[in-house]
């Protein structure tokens, strides 16, 4: 029996992918619209060498690409690992921002769940 797109064994992956994609897409769009609100979250070791707007644009483009990848469902496990890497990088590069990035710990665990989720039965 072939599992359909909406079968119950695909829901965990779909929910994790959609949730992570929303977060990355929201952050990217918000940073493009109001970069001044987001530039303060960039690690100082990067802003010492690059303009904040340039960093936000580059990171935003990567976040949009990751969101599209997550939503596509293609190689979802690898997309989960990529999302986990993004989030681990955010957490580890900004320890002074933990009042904000504590939420990223939960998102990191969601990404790891996606990356290690068993494949649906075919």
Secondary structure as UniProt FT lines:
FT   TURN            5..6
FT   HELIX           8..33
FT   HELIX           35..38
FT   HELIX           39..41
FT   HELIX           44..47
FT   TURN            48..49
FT   HELIX           52..72
FT   TURN            74..75
FT   HELIX           76..93
FT   HELIX           95..97
FT   HELIX           98..116
//
